[in-house]
């Protein structure tokens, strides 16, 4: 799709070049003479001026002159009266005065760039003046051109029919140029809405300022959008061109990824973009002449900076930077040819007159190719990431099914005990673990553990905890010895990871609970409406192989309810508070509920306190019946 759209843009550009080539078949410019003397109109008309020698190609006078006098002759070879049109191809000129002598009288006409477009003699983007010539008459035309910035006198003499024929072709060619920029703007704006890539929005801003630049520079803005408004367009022109430099700098930062490749160069471009913004704002306060002079230096500086950055980025492996560099080189060539033509170093040709427009058109198309390649890379990268994510999800599903096989399906059914378990991993798999030993209908051993960390790695190590627990079965009736055996095994099996755990041995013949803890939270005993916490301090498993653990005993009574859990149940609920100070107020209101209702309600109440789940949660509730 991208290639198809860009192929259409190339076709439009070829049509633009064809039409501009047609417009190159223009009447020859008159042979002019010029002078920079500070004289009056009376002195000029009385020929009290030192004129230069006649020159055909000289009509650009650089940046350093403020005004120029020129004179040339117009001849009517016909045997009848004819009307000629005098056009000055400088829509941004400050002021043009035209005069000639007719029947002993001086005819004068004046054009000011700040005037309303409706005050012009002919409604055209350039200054145009009508001159009537008698049969076989020769007239000497005098002009004074005043401008702050580039001073040029690109004068052409037209027959009326030829002029309007040329205007039609010229507008079609410029319409295609603006169409290319507008289409690329809309296209890239739609892409930005889809992918939210910063490079696209900066590029869209750049295209927008380009449209404004050339509508102002070519006289289209004042002719078609604000024909009735008086005022000089130059502040807005300098604001837009400096804004273009700012946005293209920001676009380059996003596109070339220099923050990663070369942070110093990234900062230099950022500072240059900020300076361009300052110049843009200064356009409304600084004299036009100095803004014009500043742009002479800032524009080539920015081009050289961005071209060198693009070359560096390409050298570092960003292949799409090749289009970026080509775009700037194309624009640079167009600007150079345009400038040399305006300086009369090169002859006036289609490429010379439309160098900036042609260079810009190629530039934005190459930028779009670069962005298209970048988009394709992002899509391929996204597809690869999606495939990897799919693979990871499948692996997690397999890991979850394996972990579910590691965990017991359900506890043994004992007439003296009702057991409910909730296992809520933070991710698809978790580092919490629980298991049990049962030797008869009257004895049961339960282990609960929490491997440090989360996710797959913690889940894998939880399988090691299961092995350690199963290997210690001979110590089923001695929580202290079982915990020490597990610790010795895990000290040699785990690397840079530790385990909090607790083991509980219930003997219903003696109605006794013995337990040992290795850094696990205290257990909670609910009896006859009262709540108590029991703790047995001990070092985490996997830290010190010869650590000696303690063991505690609790006499059980019918109706006792015991809560065993990992620290994920209460952590991050109320910072700096002990577990019982968090849990007791949530347990008290629901003590009277049935075992199943109590278990579920407690999880719900704690969930309401929790802003975000940050750890695996395992809770086992036992009720002595």
ABEGO torsion letter per residue (X at the ends): XAAAAAAAAAAAAAAAAAAAAAAABBBBBBBBBBBABBBBAAAAAAGBBBBBBBBAABABAEAABABBBBBBBBBBABABBBBBBBBBBBAABABBBBBBBBGGBBBBBBBBAABBAAABABBBABBBBBBBBBBGBBBBBBBBBBBBEBBBBBBBBBBAAAAAAAAAAAAAAAAAAAAAAAAAAAAAAAAAAAAGBAAAAAAAAAAAAAAAAAAAAAGAAAAAABAABBEBAAAAAAAAAAAAAAAAAAAAAAAAGAAAABAAAAAAAAAAAAAAAAAAAAAAABBAAAAAAAAAAAAAAAAAAAAAAAAAAAAAGBAAAAAAAAAAAAAAAAAAAAAAAAAGABBBBAAAAAAAAAAAAAAAAAAAAAAAAAAAAAAAAAAAAAAAAAAAAAAAAAAAAAAAAABBABBBBBAABBBBBBBBBABABBABBBBBBBABAABBBBBBBBBBEBEAAAAAAAAAAAAAAAAAAAAAABAAAAAAAAAAAAAAABBGBBBBBBBBBBBAAAGBBBBBBBGBBBBBBBBGGBBBBBBBBBBBBGABAABBBBBBBBBBBBGBBBBBBBAAAABGABBGBBAAAAAAAAAAAAAABBAAAAAAAAAAAAAAABABBABBBBBBBBBBX
